[in-house]
Amino acid sequence: MLIRYGYELTINCSQRTPMMCLLDERPEYASAIRYESGLLTQPAIPTTSYTDACGNSVRRLVAPLGHLTISRSAIIEISGDPDPVVWDAWEIPVEKLPNECLVFLLGSRYCETDRLGDLAWSLFGQTTPGWPRVQAICDFVNAHLTFGYEYARPTRTALEAYEERVGVCRDFAHLAVAFCRCMNIPARYVNVFLGDIGVPPDPSPMDYNAWFEVYLGGRWLIFDARHNRPRIGRITVSRGRDAMDVPLATSFGLHELKRFKVWTDEVDPAFLQEAVRRSA
């Protein structure tokens, strides 16, 4: 399967402003990229990139005074299989977890395990450990929260999402991540490109999507409390403890977002050939 994806955003700065951006696919996708435009900026400015402690690709730049537009488009080849469902994936006792998983058991900025622990055990303590328990958490979060872009608030925590019963995809992910950690299951927050492939088209403007991964049976597995069904075509952008670790853009000075567009859709080989021809 070939998927075209990318972004275009325009910001306005009142002075030269250093920025870090997590907008691109993770480095492990490099061998699957069949075409990319490269990062384009208007006006043209120099940028650099590095890989952070979580393995994410981070762009560094200094936005000039005034408007800056950043864009990139790429085509990737992936299997086209839906997310795996592994009902017999088991929980690993904390004392046997790999060291690198332990940080994903701890509370974090948006996932207050200390305040949600009693609730989590009362809701999920009697569920079957492993995949069925995590699926029960997803089912609960999916039913408990009402999704709506009008409910977006960047400071909302998992506990606040539970109490307010509304949110966007990051709130669904934060609440599910917090519940999993309370149940001693390592869970990490993930940002992705996810288009309407294999599902009815959503008329709302496309955006980055948040879901989460849990460590079961010796590997990280995908769960999505908002959509709560296997999906096709996830392209991972970044992973972290919660949204605080993986903001799309961090500016060291004031900026105003003027335009933001994201696209993700399946294309055929002819589209790829034409993109390559035009870039030659």
N, C-alpha and C positions, 0 to 999 in steps of 0.2 A: 504494500500500500504506500502511495506517495501522498504526503501532506504538506501543503503550503502554509506557512505560518509567519507571523511577524508583528511589528508594532510601529506606530508613529506617535510621538508625543511632542508637544510644543509647550515650553515654559517661558516665563518672563521673569527676569531678575533685575533688581534695582542697582546691583553692583556685580562685579566679578565674583562668582560663587563656586567654590569647590563642591563636587558632587561624586557620589558613588551610586552605581545603578546595578541592579540584578534583574536584567530584562531578557537575557539570552538563555538558550538551552545549556545544560550542564556539559562539562568537557567530555564525558563518556559517550556522547552522541556524535562525536567528530567523524567517526568512520561511516556513519549512516547519512551524513549530509550529502546531497546530490547537487545542490546549487545554493549559493548564498550571495546576497548583494554586497555584503560587507556593511559595516556601520557607516551610515551617511549622516552628516550634520550640516545644518544650514543656519548660520554661516559655518564654513569649514573651520574646525578646531582640532587640535591634536587630542588623542585619547590613548589610554593604556589600559591593560587588563591584568588581573592576577586571580589566583585561585585561593579562596579563603579557607578557614579551618574546617569548614563543613564540606569542602569540595565544590563549592559554587563558583561560577565564573563572574567576577565583579569588574565592571567598567569604571575607570576613573577619568574625570574630566574637570575642566574649569569652565563653567558657563559664563559667557560674556555679558556685559550690560545689555539689556533688551531681550529680544526674543531669540530662543534657540530651539530648533527642531531636530529631533533625533529619530532615525528610522532604520529599520533593517528588515529584510525578508529572506526566507530560506525555504528550501524543499528538502524534506527528509524521507527516507524509506524505512518503514517499520513493518512489523509482521501483519498488523491488522487484526490480531486476536484480541478478544475482550479481556478485561482484567481477570486473572486466575481466581477461582474459588476453591479453597483448600479446607474443607470442613474438618479434616482430621489434624490440622495444624495445632500443636499442643503448646501450652504455656511452659516456659522454662523457669525453674525456681530462681529466685534472685541470686542466691549464692553461686549458681552455675552460669549466670549470664556473662558474656564477654565484657571486659572492662569498658569498651567503647559504648556499650548500651546503657550503662548506669546513669549517665547524665540525662537520658530520656525517661527516667523514672522520677526526676525531681520536679518540684514546682518551678514555674517560670513567670515572666511578667504577666502573661495573659492566661495562664493555667494555674489557678490557685488550688493546688492539691490539698493544702492544709485546711481549706475552708469547704472543700467538696468531698473529703474522704468519707465522713459518716453517711452522707447522702448516697455516694457511689455504692458503698457496701450494702446499704439498705435496699437499693434498687437491683443490684446485680450480684450480690453475694451468693444467691442460690442458683445462678445460671451455670450451665455447663462450662468448665474452664476451656480456654483455647479459642479457636475461631468462633464457636457459637456464642461465647460471652461477648466478644468484640462486636459480633453482628447484633446481639441484643442491645448493646450500647448505641450502635448506629440506628437501629430501629427506634429506640427511645428518642434520641436527639432529633431524628428526622420528623417524628410525630410531635415532639414538644415545641420545636421552633417553627415559626412561620417565616419563610424566605421573602425578602423584598429589597430591591436596591434602595428604596426610600428609607430603609432601616439602617443603612450603613453608618457606622460611627467608629473611627479608628481607635478610640480608647476603650471600647467595650471589652470586658474580660469574660472568661468562661462562666464565672458565677453570675455576672450581670446578664449574660445571655440566657442563662437558666431562669433567672428571676423575671426578666422582661419578656421572654418567650418569642423574641423576634431576632432577625439578624440576616447577614449575608453569608457567603460560603465560608469566610474565615471564622465566623462565630460558630457555625456548625462544627468546623474542624477543631477549634479551640476547646469547645465543650466535650467533644468525643475524646480528644487527646487527654484532657484533664481526668475524665472518668477512667480511661485506660490506665493512666499512671497511678491513680488511686487504687486500682485493682492489681498493682505490681506488674503491669504489662508495659514494657518500653514502647513509647509512641512519639513520633516526630511529625512536625508540621511540614507540608509540602506545597509549593506553588507550581502551577503547570499551565501550559497551553492545552486547552481541551475544547475542541469544536463539536458541533452537532452532527457527529458521524454515527450512523446507526440508530438515531433517535429523531423524533420530530423536531424540525427547526424551531429555535427560540427566537421570537421577533425582537427581543431586547438586544441592545448593542453588546457585542462580545467584549469580554474582559479576561484577565488572567483568572485562574480557578484555584481554589484551595481545597486540599483533601489531606489525608494523613496516612502514615505507614506504621505498622506495629511489628514487633519482633516476636514471631511465633515459629516453633519448629526449626529454629536455627537460621531463619532468614527473615528479611523485611517483606511484608505483604501489604498490598494496597487496600484501603477502605475509604469510603466516601459517604459521610453522613448526610450530606445535602442531597445528592442524587440517589444514593442508597441502591445502586444497581451496578453491575459490571458495565464499564464503558470502553469504547475503542478509541485509540489515538492519543493517549496522554503523552505529553512531551514535558519532562520534568525541567523546571527552571532552577529551583533552589529548594534546599532542605535546611531545617533548623529546629530549635526547641519550640519556637512559636513565631508569630509574625514579626516580633521584634528583631529576630535574627535575619530575616529575609525581606526587608522592605524593598519595593521596586526602585525607590530612589531615596537617597539620604542627601540632604543639602546642608552645607555648613554656612548658612545664611538664608535669608528669606527668598522664596520663589513662589510664583503663582502658576498653577497648571492651567493652560489655555486650551489645550486639545489633547485627547488621548484616544487612540484607535488601536484595536487588536484584531487580528484575523487568523483563523485556523480552519482550513477546509481541505477535503480530499481533492486531488487533481489526477489527471490521467498522464500517461507517458508523453503524449503530444505536447501537453502544457510544459512539462519539464524540458523537452527538446527545444521548444520555442524560447524559454527563459535562458537556456544555455546559449542559444544562437544569438540572442540579443545582447548578451553580456560579452560575447567574443570580440 
